[in-house]
Amino acid sequence: MTSDNSSGDDSSGDDSSGDKPKFEIPKVDLRSSIKMGVKKTNDLLATLEETNVQTSSMVSSRLRPLLTQMYALSQKGVVMYELRKYYGPQIIGVTAITVGGLVAARRGKVPGLFMGGVSGVGAYGFTYGNPSDFFMTEKK
């Protein structure tokens, strides 16, 4: 038994009659959409730039005094390095005694004496530099 739906009520979900709803693309004003996209992008870029400027100014304001102090300390270090030759015997003696004493306390008298001598020679080399005339004699 088949039932005919002759009353014209199409509630069965059968859309075979050809009255399908058509999908319509909403009408959008392209110019206003582009303007709005450009405005949003510019706002975002302005916010990022402002954040970048604030961060860099904060970092530079913190680093500037530190860099000034480091520069002053490095200048003092250079001056001390230039004056090392005036205090050569003291530098060599203190280095040899300190290293030799520490090694002697840890390893014994003979290794301490040896390491004190080696460190004294090293301190001499670092203090007075490498005299090239002593190590390399040119034949004339």
Backbone as a chain_set.jsonl record, in Angstrom:
{"seq": "MTSDNSSGDDSSGDDSSGDKPKFEIPKVDLRSSIKMGVKKTNDLLATLEETNVQTSSMVSSRLRPLLTQMYALSQKGVVMYELRKYYGPQIIGVTAITVGGLVAARRGKVPGLFMGGVSGVGAYGFTYGNPSDFFMTEKK", "coords": {"N": [[0.811, -1.155, 0.0], [0.679, 1.976, -0.933], [1.051, 5.307, -0.128], [-0.209, 8.249, -1.314], [0.787, 11.5, -1.523], [-1.078, 13.76, -2.063], [-2.008, 16.113, -1.27], [-0.387, 18.24, -1.465], [1.252, 18.995, 0.518], [4.46, 19.212, 1.378], [6.078, 17.922, 3.377], [7.579, 15.736, 3.807], [10.247, 15.814, 3.285], [11.232, 15.335, 0.814], [12.742, 16.755, -1.752], [12.498, 16.721, -4.49], [11.179, 18.125, -6.341], [12.378, 20.304, -7.525], [12.46, 22.778, -6.376], [14.633, 23.68, -4.906], [16.358, 25.342, -2.269], [18.41, 28.071, -3.006], [21.844, 28.719, -2.573], [23.029, 31.742, -1.566], [25.52, 34.115, -2.027], [26.494, 36.362, 0.391], [26.108, 39.826, -0.021], [28.788, 41.891, 0.044], [30.442, 44.863, 0.713], [33.243, 45.433, -0.983], [35.225, 47.423, -0.947], [34.886, 48.698, 1.562], [35.447, 46.561, 3.221], [38.146, 46.101, 2.657], [39.221, 48.541, 3.506], [38.619, 48.381, 6.232], [40.164, 46.144, 6.946], [42.746, 47.111, 6.419], [42.831, 49.214, 8.261], [42.641, 47.816, 10.722], [45.004, 46.31, 10.566], [46.928, 48.375, 10.55], [46.425, 49.45, 13.095], [47.218, 47.288, 14.702], [49.949, 47.115, 13.996], [50.824, 49.614, 14.927], [50.43, 49.318, 17.682], [52.237, 47.223, 18.221], [54.654, 48.496, 17.536], [54.724, 50.551, 19.438], [54.933, 49.041, 21.793], [57.402, 47.843, 21.32], [59.11, 50.087, 21.31], [58.798, 50.997, 23.951], [59.817, 48.786, 25.375], [62.478, 48.632, 24.43], [63.444, 51.13, 25.253], [63.257, 50.85, 28.002], [65.044, 48.745, 28.478], [67.429, 49.862, 27.497], [67.695, 52.011, 29.244], [68.264, 50.69, 31.578], [70.62, 49.335, 30.943], [72.474, 51.308, 30.241], [73.726, 52.67, 32.576], [75.09, 50.44, 33.615], [76.82, 49.728, 31.537], [78.383, 52.022, 31.494], [79.682, 51.866, 33.965], [81.063, 49.454, 33.568], [82.782, 50.239, 31.525], [84.347, 52.143, 32.843], [85.6, 50.485, 34.75], [87.007, 48.798, 33.039], [88.819, 50.601, 31.954], [90.317, 51.21, 34.229], [91.413, 48.7, 34.61], [93.049, 48.506, 32.342], [94.903, 50.497, 32.905], [96.049, 49.421, 35.22], [97.158, 47.134, 34.108], [99.085, 48.256, 32.448], [100.784, 49.256, 34.375], [101.945, 47.032, 35.433], [104.603, 46.263, 35.088], [106.041, 47.83, 36.804], [105.586, 46.704, 39.23], [106.648, 44.176, 39.111], [108.489, 42.303, 40.55], [107.046, 41.922, 42.933], [104.617, 40.834, 41.985], [105.514, 38.461, 40.781], [106.738, 37.15, 42.944], [104.604, 36.878, 44.824], [102.847, 35.299, 43.33], [104.376, 32.934, 42.929], [104.802, 32.111, 45.606], [102.142, 31.793, 46.529], [100.965, 29.833, 44.771], [102.87, 27.781, 45.057], [102.675, 27.317, 47.838], [99.994, 26.452, 48.114], [100.018, 24.093, 46.555], [101.984, 22.676, 47.923], [100.737, 22.276, 50.381], [98.768, 20.565, 49.627], [99.961, 18.456, 48.076], [102.599, 18.058, 48.875], [106.077, 18.867, 49.835], [108.072, 18.836, 47.766], [106.618, 18.73, 45.213], [105.273, 21.151, 45.617], [107.354, 23.027, 45.717], [108.351, 22.73, 43.131], [106.063, 23.467, 41.532], [105.722, 26.061, 42.445], [108.012, 27.281, 41.429], [107.567, 26.937, 38.655], [105.211, 28.408, 38.332], [106.196, 30.91, 39.044], [107.972, 31.413, 36.92], [106.094, 31.501, 34.87], [104.568, 33.722, 35.698], [106.53, 35.671, 35.455], [106.864, 35.659, 32.676], [104.307, 36.531, 31.843], [104.267, 39.029, 33.016], [106.496, 40.555, 32.132], [106.555, 40.017, 29.467], [107.508, 38.416, 26.352], [110.758, 38.242, 25.772], [112.081, 38.68, 22.771], [114.673, 38.851, 21.806], [116.175, 37.306, 23.494], [115.322, 34.676, 23.096], [115.412, 34.268, 20.35], [118.009, 34.564, 18.387], [119.368, 36.586, 16.023], [121.402, 36.096, 13.227], [123.974, 38.063, 12.144]], "CA": [[0.0, 0.0, 0.0], [1.417, 3.22, -1.055], [0.237, 6.481, 0.178], [0.087, 9.387, -2.173], [0.675, 12.777, -0.829], [-1.668, 14.593, -3.088], [-2.528, 17.358, -0.702], [0.54, 19.329, -1.794], [2.095, 19.25, 1.691], [5.75, 18.607, 1.081], [6.791, 17.851, 4.647], [8.279, 14.471, 3.887], [11.661, 16.043, 3.09], [11.598, 15.001, -0.549], [12.821, 17.99, -2.518], [12.747, 16.34, -5.871], [10.325, 18.912, -7.223], [13.155, 21.321, -8.229], [12.364, 24.045, -5.649], [15.714, 23.667, -3.91], [16.807, 26.692, -1.903], [19.691, 28.387, -3.604], [22.796, 29.369, -1.667], [23.399, 33.047, -2.082], [26.68, 34.748, -1.398], [26.047, 37.663, 0.909], [26.695, 40.979, -0.7], [29.689, 42.614, 0.932], [31.115, 45.958, 0.023], [34.655, 45.065, -1.016], [36.026, 48.581, -0.556], [34.816, 48.907, 3.017], [36.149, 45.437, 3.849], [39.59, 46.35, 2.528], [39.532, 49.665, 4.394], [38.579, 47.908, 7.609], [41.336, 45.279, 7.127], [43.933, 47.967, 6.478], [42.786, 49.94, 9.542], [42.966, 46.866, 11.799], [46.43, 45.994, 10.443], [47.673, 49.549, 11.006], [46.291, 49.528, 14.56], [48.061, 46.241, 15.269], [51.348, 47.508, 13.819], [51.098, 50.736, 15.827], [50.539, 48.762, 19.037], [53.502, 46.492, 18.291], [55.742, 49.481, 17.518], [54.737, 51.221, 20.742], [55.467, 48.076, 22.757], [58.823, 47.688, 21.01], [59.81, 51.296, 21.764], [58.795, 50.994, 25.419], [60.716, 47.739, 25.845], [63.865, 48.987, 24.148], [63.85, 52.252, 26.101], [63.427, 50.338, 29.35], [66.278, 47.964, 28.506], [68.582, 50.756, 27.341], [67.861, 52.812, 30.462], [68.886, 49.816, 32.585], [71.964, 48.941, 30.526], [73.383, 52.444, 30.099], [74.609, 52.82, 33.737], [75.957, 49.267, 33.747], [77.879, 49.832, 30.536], [79.276, 53.104, 31.92], [80.527, 51.322, 35.039], [81.974, 48.467, 32.991], [83.8, 50.965, 30.782], [85.267, 52.726, 33.829], [86.398, 49.393, 35.31], [87.953, 48.317, 32.032], [89.886, 51.594, 31.857], [91.189, 50.984, 35.39], [92.151, 47.469, 34.339], [94.095, 48.798, 31.371], [95.937, 51.252, 33.617], [96.747, 48.467, 36.098], [97.943, 46.265, 33.246], [100.249, 49.019, 32.003], [101.672, 49.453, 35.524], [102.393, 45.739, 35.958], [106.06, 46.147, 35.039], [106.598, 48.518, 37.967], [105.42, 45.829, 40.392], [107.003, 42.846, 38.642], [108.976, 41.375, 41.578], [105.96, 41.585, 43.871], [103.665, 39.944, 41.305], [106.153, 37.156, 40.595], [106.931, 36.524, 44.262], [103.315, 36.477, 45.413], [102.328, 34.184, 42.537], [105.15, 31.727, 43.221], [104.542, 31.685, 46.99], [100.752, 31.34, 46.667], [100.768, 28.557, 44.08], [103.724, 26.783, 45.708], [102.111, 26.984, 49.154], [98.779, 25.646, 47.958], [100.388, 22.752, 46.07], [102.712, 22.008, 49.004], [99.756, 21.844, 51.383], [97.946, 19.491, 49.073], [100.725, 17.345, 47.514], [103.881, 17.84, 49.541], [107.064, 19.932, 49.685], [108.76, 18.816, 46.472], [105.737, 19.247, 44.155], [104.981, 22.554, 45.902], [108.513, 23.805, 45.298], [108.381, 22.692, 41.663], [104.964, 24.26, 40.969], [106.002, 27.46, 42.756], [108.99, 27.741, 40.438], [106.92, 27.01, 37.34], [104.281, 29.543, 38.324], [107.018, 32.121, 39.041], [108.429, 31.625, 35.546], [104.915, 31.929, 34.105], [104.252, 35.103, 36.084], [107.556, 36.517, 34.839], [106.537, 35.765, 31.253], [103.128, 37.37, 31.67], [104.527, 40.388, 33.479], [107.464, 41.275, 31.304], [106.408, 39.656, 28.065], [108.449, 37.461, 25.793], [111.877, 38.96, 25.144], [112.406, 37.941, 21.549], [116.118, 38.819, 21.61], [116.732, 36.246, 24.315], [114.99, 33.358, 22.541], [115.763, 34.173, 18.941], [119.171, 35.403, 18.05], [119.543, 36.723, 14.584], [122.793, 36.125, 12.789], [124.197, 39.255, 11.309]], "C": [[0.868, 1.236, 0.0], [0.493, 4.356, -0.746], [0.681, 7.61, -0.713], [-0.126, 10.654, -1.387], [0.178, 13.783, -1.853], [-2.164, 15.913, -2.547], [-1.596, 18.528, -0.953], [1.428, 19.682, -0.622], [3.394, 18.506, 1.48], [6.583, 18.548, 2.343], [7.575, 16.571, 4.788], [9.774, 14.625, 3.672], [12.114, 15.711, 1.701], [11.578, 16.273, -1.37], [13.118, 17.686, -3.982], [11.945, 17.181, -6.841], [11.091, 20.008, -7.944], [13.102, 22.664, -7.536], [13.462, 24.135, -4.592], [16.092, 25.093, -3.553], [18.206, 26.915, -2.455], [20.568, 29.098, -2.579], [23.228, 30.675, -2.299], [24.579, 33.585, -1.308], [26.229, 36.105, -0.892], [26.799, 38.785, 0.21], [27.503, 41.771, 0.324], [30.363, 43.692, 0.106], [32.616, 45.71, 0.128], [35.548, 46.212, -0.549], [36.027, 48.787, 0.957], [35.51, 47.764, 3.761], [37.657, 45.639, 3.793], [40.014, 47.475, 3.448], [39.581, 49.213, 5.851], [39.788, 47.004, 7.891], [42.622, 46.085, 7.248], [43.983, 48.709, 7.803], [43.173, 49.026, 10.703], [44.457, 46.514, 11.775], [47.288, 47.153, 10.921], [47.598, 49.714, 12.519], [47.191, 48.505, 15.246], [49.536, 46.613, 15.164], [51.725, 48.674, 14.733], [51.255, 50.253, 17.268], [51.854, 48.016, 19.216], [54.693, 47.447, 18.33], [55.857, 50.196, 18.863], [55.315, 50.3, 21.821], [56.96, 47.898, 22.565], [59.619, 48.881, 21.522], [59.887, 51.332, 23.282], [59.782, 49.972, 25.963], [62.173, 48.13, 25.616], [64.326, 50.164, 24.99], [64.06, 51.791, 27.539], [64.746, 49.573, 29.469], [67.492, 48.887, 28.407], [68.777, 51.629, 28.569], [68.472, 51.986, 31.586], [70.34, 49.507, 32.23], [72.961, 50.094, 30.491], [74.263, 52.645, 31.334], [75.559, 51.641, 33.918], [77.114, 49.332, 32.762], [78.866, 50.939, 30.898], [80.219, 52.61, 33.004], [81.51, 50.294, 34.492], [83.094, 49.142, 32.202], [84.829, 51.567, 31.745], [86.162, 51.646, 34.435], [87.406, 48.868, 34.293], [89.101, 49.309, 31.854], [90.857, 51.464, 33.031], [92.026, 49.723, 35.194], [93.289, 47.69, 33.358], [95.24, 49.551, 32.042], [96.735, 50.318, 34.514], [97.636, 47.535, 35.258], [99.2, 46.984, 32.762], [101.251, 49.219, 33.137], [102.264, 48.148, 36.05], [103.907, 45.618, 35.99], [106.719, 46.838, 36.228], [106.53, 47.646, 39.225], [105.752, 44.385, 40.045], [107.501, 41.901, 39.72], [107.894, 40.967, 42.576], [104.971, 40.606, 43.25], [104.249, 38.54, 41.184], [106.293, 36.436, 41.928], [105.634, 36.037, 44.875], [102.718, 35.305, 44.646], [103.054, 32.89, 42.877], [104.859, 31.21, 44.622], [103.13, 31.135, 47.14], [100.547, 29.975, 46.021], [101.612, 27.473, 44.743], [103.186, 26.364, 47.06], [100.873, 26.114, 49.059], [99.099, 24.223, 47.496], [101.122, 21.992, 47.16], [101.761, 21.507, 50.079], [98.954, 20.653, 50.886], [98.768, 18.262, 48.694], [102.038, 17.057, 48.235], [104.877, 18.928, 49.187], [107.686, 19.973, 48.295], [107.83, 19.271, 45.337], [105.383, 20.722, 44.37], [106.114, 23.452, 45.459], [108.591, 23.868, 43.767], [107.302, 23.587, 41.055], [105.128, 25.739, 41.294], [106.988, 28.046, 41.763], [108.382, 27.906, 39.06], [105.973, 28.199, 37.281], [105.035, 30.866, 38.381], [107.526, 32.447, 37.653], [107.263, 32.093, 34.666], [104.524, 33.36, 34.418], [105.262, 36.072, 35.495], [107.239, 36.74, 33.359], [105.336, 36.663, 31.001], [103.379, 38.813, 32.076], [105.41, 41.157, 32.517], [107.366, 40.945, 29.832], [107.491, 38.692, 27.631], [109.605, 38.229, 25.152], [112.376, 38.181, 23.939], [113.911, 37.878, 21.308], [116.765, 37.681, 22.385], [116.515, 34.882, 23.667], [115.423, 33.208, 21.09], [116.929, 35.123, 18.665], [119.335, 35.42, 16.546], [121.02, 36.782, 14.258], [122.971, 37.292, 11.847], [125.338, 39.04, 10.364]], "O": [[1.692, 1.447, 0.889], [-0.694, 4.342, -1.073], [1.878, 7.873, -0.828], [-1.119, 10.82, -0.678], [0.952, 14.552, -2.423], [-2.685, 16.74, -3.295], [-1.952, 19.677, -0.691], [2.272, 20.571, -0.735], [3.403, 17.277, 1.414], [7.693, 19.077, 2.372], [8.191, 16.351, 5.831], [10.515, 13.66, 3.858], [13.31, 15.8, 1.424], [10.509, 16.814, -1.656], [13.929, 18.366, -4.611], [12.024, 16.967, -8.05], [10.557, 20.607, -8.878], [13.656, 23.63, -8.061], [13.218, 24.628, -3.491], [16.144, 25.961, -4.425], [19.07, 26.042, -2.372], [20.108, 29.955, -1.825], [23.729, 30.706, -3.423], [24.621, 33.513, -0.079], [25.658, 36.901, -1.637], [27.985, 38.669, -0.097], [26.975, 42.25, 1.328], [30.79, 43.472, -1.027], [33.184, 45.774, 1.218], [36.522, 45.987, 0.169], [37.079, 49.026, 1.551], [36.098, 47.984, 4.819], [38.361, 45.377, 4.768], [41.052, 47.383, 4.103], [40.468, 49.61, 6.607], [40.378, 47.093, 8.968], [43.481, 45.781, 8.075], [45.048, 48.826, 8.41], [43.949, 49.423, 11.573], [45.098, 46.43, 12.822], [48.275, 46.94, 11.626], [48.588, 50.075, 13.157], [47.844, 48.81, 16.243], [50.29, 46.449, 16.123], [52.838, 48.71, 15.258], [52.126, 50.735, 17.991], [52.514, 48.157, 20.245], [55.64, 47.222, 19.083], [56.96, 50.418, 19.363], [56.098, 50.741, 22.662], [57.706, 47.812, 23.541], [60.689, 48.707, 22.106], [60.933, 51.663, 23.841], [60.508, 50.261, 26.914], [63.006, 47.975, 26.508], [65.484, 50.203, 25.405], [64.952, 52.293, 28.223], [65.477, 49.735, 30.446], [68.467, 48.72, 29.14], [69.913, 51.959, 28.91], [69.137, 52.539, 32.462], [71.193, 49.425, 33.113], [74.158, 49.886, 30.688], [75.475, 52.784, 31.169], [76.705, 51.822, 34.328], [78.254, 49.027, 33.112], [80.062, 50.809, 30.636], [81.416, 52.898, 32.971], [82.668, 50.264, 34.908], [84.23, 48.668, 32.21], [86.032, 51.507, 31.494], [87.359, 51.868, 34.615], [88.535, 48.532, 34.651], [90.239, 48.899, 31.627], [92.069, 51.59, 32.858], [93.199, 49.682, 35.564], [94.372, 47.128, 33.521], [96.41, 49.274, 31.777], [97.961, 50.408, 34.568], [98.745, 47.196, 35.672], [100.267, 46.375, 32.677], [102.449, 49.341, 32.882], [103.014, 48.167, 37.026], [104.443, 44.923, 36.854], [107.829, 46.476, 36.619], [107.311, 47.823, 40.16], [105.186, 43.464, 40.634], [106.993, 40.784, 39.817], [107.834, 39.816, 43.008], [104.535, 39.659, 43.905], [103.568, 37.55, 41.451], [106.0, 35.245, 42.028], [105.562, 34.919, 45.385], [102.139, 34.405, 45.254], [102.416, 31.859, 43.091], [104.686, 30.007, 44.815], [102.932, 30.119, 47.807], [100.014, 29.062, 46.652], [101.126, 26.364, 44.969], [103.231, 25.183, 47.403], [100.711, 25.159, 49.819], [98.513, 23.261, 47.992], [100.915, 20.789, 47.318], [101.961, 20.424, 50.628], [98.514, 19.824, 51.682], [98.338, 17.138, 48.951], [102.53, 15.929, 48.204], [104.597, 19.801, 48.365], [107.811, 21.049, 47.71], [108.226, 20.136, 44.557], [105.213, 21.461, 43.4], [105.879, 24.518, 44.891], [108.862, 24.921, 43.189], [107.591, 24.38, 40.158], [104.718, 26.59, 40.504], [106.82, 29.176, 41.306], [108.645, 28.892, 38.372], [105.941, 28.918, 36.283], [104.565, 31.856, 37.821], [107.521, 33.607, 37.241], [107.43, 32.974, 33.822], [104.187, 34.129, 33.517], [104.899, 37.174, 35.082], [107.331, 37.858, 32.854], [105.337, 37.461, 30.064], [102.759, 39.726, 31.529], [105.095, 42.285, 32.137], [108.057, 41.564, 29.023], [108.286, 38.215, 28.441], [109.431, 38.811, 24.082], [113.019, 37.141, 24.083], [114.386, 36.941, 20.665], [117.795, 37.152, 21.969], [117.406, 34.032, 23.682], [115.767, 32.107, 20.661], [116.787, 36.344, 18.72], [119.427, 34.377, 15.898], [121.793, 37.449, 14.946], [122.219, 37.476, 10.89], [125.671, 39.934, 9.585]]}, "num_chains": 1, "name": "protein.A"}
